Amino acid sequence: MTYYSYAIKRTIMIILALCITIFSNFSAIAKDAIPQPPSINSKAHILLDYDSGQVLAASNPDLRLEPASLTKILAVDVVFKEIVAGRVKLSDKVLISKHAKKTGGSRTFIEVGEYLKVETLLKGAIIQSGNDATVALAEHIGGTEQNFAQMMNDQARNLSMTNSNFANATGLPHPDHYSTARDMAKVSIATIREFPEFYKIYSQKEFTFNKIKQRNRNLLLWRDRSIDGIKTGHTNAAGYCLAASAKRRGRRLVSVILGSKNEATRARDSKRLLDYGFKYFETHKLYEPRQVLGKVRVWKGVNGEVTVGPAHPVYVTVPKQQYQNIQLKLEMAASLPAPVAANQQVGRVLINLGTQQLAEVPLIALAESKTGNIFRQILDTILLWFN
């Protein structure tokens, strides 16, 4: 080897070593670019992306705690559902009972024997957090508050709120009344998604009834224009609670804090969580609902194959500037026997970022394939012998 060949080879090796070092340092910087979530002074909290449903920060998200007046998010969700179903109207007049009038805690100051519109009581329950208004709605829809609480529990099951049970409509203390930060986030997201027009009530800053003006207790409505809800809660046992949501540049986040130490802390910490999620993460749409991602062979069916895709739009939330690094893995059945029903799950998509699984999305048959005639069945049976 000549001196010049040796020099060139040595120079190349040095350059390669430098590149490896620089890349390693860059990777370490990229990995450490996302700081830890802010420290939150509460018994439990969670921060989620509205579209992807991914958890961006959490502490004790499944710990059963008293939710105080966050309970009213579910109570009002049931009312919204009844209105959309046509069983209740905003203009319906509700007779105020003694039980509703005497309910303790925060109040709208309704009077026994008067008739009030459902719309008025909704604003009292949401904006003023009036326990009396909430019970009046519960009695109007469920007959009794206890019956309405069962309707709430039925809706909680529909929303997969698996760690919750509700004994009343208001959130007043009861040994069998509990929820979690994760479950309260679920009903919050469901309300925003299913009832966007009604949800706007949560952003109203004040409501006057009976010549008494009361301000919404959600301090964030005054501090950040992107925040449009959701609901505060407080009892001595539950501490200070807040479900909040903000939308910035088309992207929405939802946070829930349970058991904070005071009103100012729950507001400050909620904003810190939301700011953290918007600053360090981004959300992308991967697939449209029912977008065709592949095909699966169907044996002995009228149709020899069915197309496969997700039932709903698929979003993924990743640290900023990491979207290009996600990995998608489609797992589908190689073949299926007929009949195959439309919307039957036949596979899944795994979404990963490095070694972290971000999401698992079910894939469904986008069309059915009924059992074929006797000739199709005989032919496919023969083909299966050789397959």
N, C-alpha and C positions, 0 to 999 in steps of 0.2 A: 504494500500500500504506500503510495506516494504521500509526501507531506501535505500536498494540497487536498488530496482525497480525504486524508485523516482530518484536516481542518474543516472541510465541508461537512463531513459526517458528524463531527463534534458540535459544530454550529447548529445543525438540524436537531440534534438531541437536546441541546440547551433550549432551543425555541419550543420544542414539544413539551419539555418539562415546565417551562414558563406558562404555556397555554393551559396545561393541566392544572397548575397551581391557580391561575387566574379563574378558570372555570369552577374549580372547587370553591374558591372564595366567593365567586358570584352566586353559586348555588346556596352557599351558607347564608349569604346576605338575603337572597330571595326568600329562603325558608324563614328567616328571622324577621322579615319585613312586616309581617302581621303581628302586632303586639298582643299580649294577653288581654282578654276582655277586662273592662274596668271592674274594680272591686266594689261590690254592691252590699250595702248594709241592710239586709233583709233576711227573713227566714227562707225565702225561696224566690227565684226569678227565672225568666226565660226570655230569649229574644229569637224571633223567627222571621224568615223571609216569607211574605204573603204568598207569592206565586209558587215557589219551590217547596215551601213547607220545611225547609232545612233549618235546624237549630244552629244559631251563630254564637250563642252564649247561654249558659244555664248554670244554676246551682239549685240542687234539690227540686228539680222540676216536677217530680212525681210524689213529693211529700204531701200527705193529706193535711190540709190546714183549713181553718175557717176563712171563707172568702169575703165575709161581710157583704157590702152592697154590690160587689162584683156579681153576686147572685142575680141581680136585676138584669144583667146582660142576657142570661138565659131566659128569665121570666119574660122580658120584652121580646126576645126572639120567638117565643111561643105565641105571643100576641101578634107579631108580624105574620107568622105562619097562618094564623087563623084569619087574618085580614086578607091575605093573598088567596086563601082557599075560599073566600066569599062567605065564611060563617060569621064574620064580624065586620062592621064598617066603622070608619073613623068618626062618622056622624052619629053612631049609636049613642043613646042616652043611658047612662049607668046610674042606678039608684045607690046612693052612698049609705052603707050600713053602719051600725054602731061599732061592729068589730073593726071595720076599716078605719073609722074615725079615731078609735082608741089605740090603734097600733102605735107603739112607742118608737123612739128614734127620730131621725130626720123626717120632716113633714112638709106637705104641700098646703096644709090647713084647709082641708075640705070639711064640709059640715054634714051631719046626719040628715037624711031625708031629701037632700038636693039631688038633682039630676045633672050629671056632667058628661060631656062628650068623651068618647074613647080617646080622641086626639088630645084633648086637654089633659087627661090622666096620663097619657104616654109622656107628654112633655114634663109633667110633674114628676113622674118616675125617673126619667132619664136626666133631665137638666137639674132638677132640685133634689133628686134621689129620695123623693117622698115615699116613705113606707106606707102611708095611708093611701096614696094614689095607686101604688103597686098592688096592695091588697084589694082595693076596689076593682081593679082590672081582673085580678085573679078570681074574685067571686063572680064577676060578670061572665067570665068565660068557663070557669070550672064548676060553678055552683057554690063551692066552698074553697077556701084557701088550700085545704088538705087535698082535695081533688085536683086542683091546679098544680100542686107540688108533684103529684103523680104524673101529670102531663109533662112537667119539666123533666122528670126522671126518664120518661119515655123518649123525649127529645135528646136528652143527654146520651142515651144509649145509641140513638140514631147517629149521633156525632162522634161516637167512639170515645166518649168521656168516661173511661173505664175506672177512674179512681175518684168518682164523685157521687154524692147522694145529697138530695135536697129535701129538707123537711118543711120549708116554707118558701114564700115568694120573695122575701125581703133580704134575707141574709142575717137576720137577728140570731143570736147564739142559740144553738140546739145541739145536743150530743150526737145526733145522727145527721148533722148538716156539715158537709165538708166538700172540698174540691182540691185541685192542684193548680200550679202555675201553667202546666202544659194543657190541662183540660180547659182552663179559662181562656187560653189562647185559641183553642179549637173553636169554641163557641164564638169568640170574637171574630175570627176569620170567616166563619160561616155566616155571621150576620152581615159583615161587609160584602161578602160575595153574593149572597142570596137576596139581600134587601138593600141595594145601594141607595135608593131614594129615601127610605126610612132611616138609613144610617146617618143621613145628614143632620138629623135631630141631635145627635151626640156632639156636634160641633157648635151648637148654639151656646152662647156664653151666659145667658140669663133668661129667666122666665118670670113673668108677673102673673100671679093669680090672687084673687080676692084682695087686690090692692097691695099685695106684698111681693116685692121684687127680691128674687133670690139669684145669686150668681152660681154658675156651674163651679163645682169644687175642683175641677181639673185645671190647675194653674197653668199647665202647658199650653192651653188654648190661647193664652195671652203672650206667651214667651216665644212661640215658634209657629209661624204661619203654615208650615207644612203639617203640623199635628192637627188632626181633625176628630179626635176622640181618644179614649173611649169612655171609661167609667172609673170613678173613685169608690173607695169603700173604707169604712172604719168602725170598729168596735173595740172596746178595751181588750177583749180576748184575741181578736184577729190582728190588732195593730193597724197600721195604715197601708192600704192596698191601692194599686192603680194598674189598670189595663190601658195601654196607650198605643196609638197607631199614627204613623206619619207617611206621607207620600211625597217623594222628591224625584223629579225628572222621570216620572212614569213608574217608579219603583216604590213598593210599599213594604214597610216592616211593622211588626206587631211585638210589643213587649208586655210582660206581666210581672208585677212585683207584689209579693204577699208578705205581710208582717214587717213593714218598714217602721222606723221609730217615730217619725212625725211627718206632717204634711209636706214640709219643705224638702225633706230627704227623699221621700218617694218621688216627688216631681223632679228633683235634681238627678237622681239615679236613673229614672226612666229616660230622661233626655240624654244622659251619658251613654246608655245602652243604644238608643236609636242612632246617635251620632257615630258611635263606634261601628255599627252595622253598615251605615251608609258610606263611611270613610274608607273602610278596608275591604269591603266585599262588593261584588257585582253579580247580577243575575242575567242569564241568557236563556232564550227559548230554544230548546233543542228540536222539538217535534210539534207539529200541529195535531189536534185531536183527530184520530182515525187516519193518520198518515200511514201509507203503506210502507212497511219496513222489510217485508219479505213474504214468502209463500211457504205453505206447508202441504205436503202430499197427503191426500185423503184416500184411503183404500175403501173400496166397495161403496163409494158414494156417488150421488148423481153428478157432483162436480169432483173432478180429480184432484183439485187443490183449493185451498182457501187463502186469501190474503190476510196478513197479520199486521197489527199496529197497536198503538196505545189508545185507550178509550178517551183520555183527556189530554189537553196540552201538557207538555213536559218541559219543565224549567230546571235549571241547575244554578246554584249559587256557589261561587268560588272566590278565593282571595283575588284581589285586583291583579290583572296582568297574568293570571294563571289559566285562563279559559283554554288557551291553545294546548295546554298540557293534560287535559282530561282524557281519559280512555273510556271508550264505549264497548261493551261486550254484549252482543245479542245471543241469547240462548233460547232456541226454539225446538219444539219436538221435530224429530226427523220426519215422522209420519204419524198419522192418526187414523183410527178406524171410524167409519161412518156409524151413526150420524154425528156431525159436529154442529153445535148450536152457535148461532151468532152471539158474539160477546163472551164466548167461552174462553177462559184463560188457556193459552197454549204456549206461553213462553214468558220471557222477561228481558229487560235491559239492565245491565249493571253499569253504573256510572262511577268511575274511580278517578281519584287524583293522587297519583303516587300509590302508596299503600293504603290510603284512606278511601273507604267506600262512601260516596256521597249520597247515593240513592239507588233504590231498586224499583224499577217500574214494570208492572205487569203488562204483558202483551196479550191481546185478545184476537179471536177470529172475527174479521170484519164482515163476514157473511156466513150463512149456514151452508151445510152440505148434507142433505138428507140421504138416507140409505138408498142405493141404486136398485135397479131391477135385478132379477135373478141372473140375467146374462152378465151384468156388470160384476155381480158378486162372485160368479163362477170364474170369470176372467181374472179378477184381482186375486182370487184364491190361488189360481195357478201361478200368477206372477209372483206372489209372495213365496211360493215354494223355491223359486230360483233367486229371490232377492237376498 
